[in-house]
Amino acid sequence: MADGGQAPRIVIDLDHGGFDVADPAGSLPSFRSASAFAPWRALWLFHGVTAPLIRGFYYPISASERYGLSRGQGPRCVLLDARGDQLWLSGVACGGTGAPVEAARRLLDALSWTAPDLAGPDEMLFVDGDLVQSRPLSAPRPQAAPGKTFVRDGRLACRMEFDTPATTPDDLQEIWALSIGPSGWLGRPRALTLYADRARSQQAGHEGCQLIARGATGRELWLQLPEPDTYERLAFTPRAGYAGAFTQYEAFKVAVFRSVGVDLTATGRTWRDVLRGHHPEPAPIISWP
C-alpha cells in the first residue's frame, strides 16, 4: 500500500504517555490527533496481545523497558495509510466485549467504515472500508512466522532468533540462502555488521542480534545467534539451550563474510604468538563495507 515515495514509519500510541497499556482513553485521542498521516487504507484488529505476532506486528524488545510491556506482545490495532505508515493502538481490539471492543466500534465510525460483529473474531482486516478477512476466536490460531518485522529508522527490519532449540543451524543456512536469492526478502547484501557479543549489539540498538545484514532494497535482516558459555553465564545465568554445535554458527558467520571478500579467520598472528599460544582479542564490531 506504500507509494514508494517515503520510507514507512511507525507511530505507537504509548509514545504519547500518560495512560496505561490497553486503555482506550489514551489510544483514541492518539488516533484523533494523528494529522501527519495520509488517508487511511487498511486496519487490522486483534483480540489478544499475541495475535498480532502472526502478522508480523510486535513491540520491539526495548518496549518492555520504555512502556513496561511483557515481551512477545504486539499492538491490538494497526492502521495503515496510503504511504504505508502505521499507527499502533494498544487500547482498541476485537473479540469478546468490553471497552477495547467498543473503542474499535467508535474508531470504525470515525472512519465511516462498516462496523460488523466485533465480538467473535480473533483478528480482522479491513481494506478501504470493507472487511476482507477475519478469523473467529474458535478457530485454531496459525503459527507465527519465525521472524518479527518492524520499521526502525525508516528501514524495514526482520528480527530472527537462532539461539533456541526450536531452530537449527540448517534452518539458519536455509533462511539465509532464501533471503539473499534473486527474489529473496533481503536481496544481495550491501552491508554487514557483526558484534562480538549480545551486549554490544544491545548498546548499539540492535536488540542483542549479533549479525545485521542490509540488502540492496534497504531492508535489514537481524540474526540473534548462540554465544559460547563463560564462567559468568554458567555461574549466574541459566544456559539457554540451542540446537547444533556452537562451531556451526561460527562457521556460518565466517561463510557470510567470506562471500563478500572478508576473511574473519585472518588473525595476523606472528610466529612468536603461534608458538606461545596467544590469540588476539576479537574486534568488538566488524563492519563491511
N, C-alpha and C positions, 0 to 999 in steps of 0.2 A: 504493500500500500504506500510505501515511501516513493516520492517522486525522484529521488536520487540527487536532488539539488542541495541537500543539507544532511549532515550526519545526524542520525537519530539520537535522541536523548531520553532520559527517564526522570520524571519528577515524582517524588514519593511524598504523600500527604504528611507522613511523620516528620519530614524535614521542617514543617511549619511549627511543630512543637505545641506544647500547651494542652495536649489531650492524650488519653490512653489509647493503646492499640485496640483496634476493632471498635472504636467509638464513632458512630455515625455523626455525632455532633461536631467532630473535628474533620471527618472525611468530606462531608457535603460542602462545607464552606471552602475547602480546598478545591473542589470541583467548580464551584461558582466563581472563584477568583482566578481560575486558570485562563487568563485572557491571552497568553502568549502562544496558544495552540492554534493550529489550523482547524477547519471544520472536522468534527468527529466522524470517523468512518466505521469503526468497529468497537465492540465492547465484549469483554469476557467477564462472566460472573462465575464464582466458585463457592462451594459450600464450606469446605474446611481449609485449614491452613496448609495442608499437604496436597490438596487437589491441584493447585496451580503448578506444582513441580512437574506434572505430567506434560504440561505445555511449555516448559522451559522458563517459567517465571519463578524466580526465587530471590529472597533477600540475600545480598552478599554477607559473608561471614562477619564483616565489620559491623553489620546492623545489630548484632547481638550486644555489642558494646555501646553503640550510639542510641539504640532505642529500647534495649532490654528484651529483645526478642529471643526466643529459643531458636537454636539453629535448625535448619531444614524446614523453614516456613516460607510461604510466598504470599503475595497480595491476593485478597479475595475478589478484587475488582480491578480490571485493567482496561483503560480507554486508550485507543489508538487514533491519531488524527491522520489527515491526508498526507502528511510528510513522513509518517512512521514514528513520530514522537509518542511517548507513552506517559500516562498518568496513572499511578498506582494508588488505590484507595483501600485502606485496611478495614474500614467500618461499613462496607457495602458488600452484600453477599446474596446468594440464592440458597435455597434448600431450607426446609423447616419453617419456623416462624420466629418473630422477634424483631428487634429494632434494625439489625443489618438488612433483613429482607424488605422491611418497609422502606428503608433508605434506598434500596435498589429500585423499588417502585417509583419513588419520588425522582430518582435520577432518570429513569426512562421517561417519566412525564416531562421532565425539564428538557429532554432531548426531542420530545414529541415522537417518540418511538413506541410501538405497540408493546404493552406490558402483559404477557400471557401469565399462566400459572407459574409463580416463582417458588412455590413451596416444595415441589417434587424433585427438581433436578439437582445433581451434584456439580454440574457445570453447564454453562450456556454460552453460545457465541452468537452475537448479533452483528450483522453487516448492513450498513446503510438502512438501519431501522428494522430489518427483518431478522427473525430468529432462524438461523440456518443450521444450527447444530446444538444438540443437548444430550445429556446422559443422565438417566434417573438415578436417584440415590440407591435404589435396589440393585442396580447393575454392577457387575464386578468392575473395579477400577483397574485400568491397564497399568503396566509397569512404567515408571518414569524413565525418560531417556538417560543414558549413562552420564551425559554432560548437562550442565546447567548454563543457560545462556543469559546474558545481561549486557547492558551498554555501560562502558567505562571510558570516560574522557572522549566521547564521541565515536568510539570504536566498539564494534560488536565482538564480544568475547565468549568463548565456550570453556568452562572450567570442568576438568575431569580428574577423578581421583583413582590412582592405581596403587594405593598403599593399603588395600583391604583384601580380605580373602575372596571377595566377590569378583575380583578381576585378576587376570594373569598376565605374565609378560607376552604371551601370544596375543591376548586382546590388545595390548599396547601396540605391538607391531602392526596388527591388522588395522586398527583405527588410524594409526599414523599414515599407513600406506593409502588408505581410503581418503584421508583428509588432504593429502598433497597430490592426489591424482589429477588428471586433466579436468574432471568435473567435480573435484573434491571441494569440501566446505572451505578449506584454507587456501588451496592452490599452492603454487611454488613458494617456498619460504623466502622472504626478503630480509628478515631479521630474526636472530635467535639470541635469547638471554638465558644464561644458566647460573643459578645461585648455588653457592656452596652448601647451603642448608636452608631449612624451612624458616628459621628465624630471620635471616637476611631478606628472604622473599616477603615475609610479613612486614618488615620495616619499610620495604620499597612499595608496598601497596598491592602486591600480587597474592595476598592471602595464603601464603605458605606453599604456593606452587613453584617448584624449583626450575622448571623449564617452560619458557614463554616463547612461542613462535608466532611471528606476524607474517601473513601471507600477502600476495600481490594485491588483494582487494582491500587490505587494511584490517581484515579480521584477525583475531588473535586466538590461539589455542593455548590454554593454561593447563599444565600437567603437574599433578602432585604425585611424587614418587616415593617409594620407601627410602628410609635413611638407615645407615648402619647403627648397630647398638653401641652405646657408650656406657661408661660407668654411671653417669648421671641418669641416663634413660632407664637403665636396669635397676638402679637403686631407688629412684624416686617416682618413676612413671611406668605404669604397666605397659609392656611391649605390645604394640599394635600388630596383630598378625597380618601377614600378606602372603600371597601365593608366589611360588617360584623362589629362586635364589637372588640375593641382592646383586650378585655379579651380573645377572641377566639384565637388570635395569641399568647398571653402569655401562654395559656393552651397548645398550640402546642409545644412551646419551652420546657415547663415542661415535656410533654409526651416524647419528643425526648430524653432528658437527663435521664428520669426515665427508658427508655428502655435499657440503658447501666449501670444502677445502681447508677445514680447520682440524688439526690433529690434537685431540685432548691428551693423548698419551705421550706427547713430546715433552719430556721433563727438563731437558737441558742439564742433566746432572754431569758433573765432572767425574773422571775416573776415580779420584780420591773419594768422592761421595759414594760411588758404587761400592768400593771396597769397604767403606765404613758403614754401609747400610743406611745412609742418610737420604731422606726424601724431602723435597721442597714442600712447603705448605701450599695446598691448592688455592688458586685465586678465589677471592670471595665472590666475584662476579665475572663471568666470561661473556662477552658480547660479540656478535657478528652482525653486520659488517662493522 
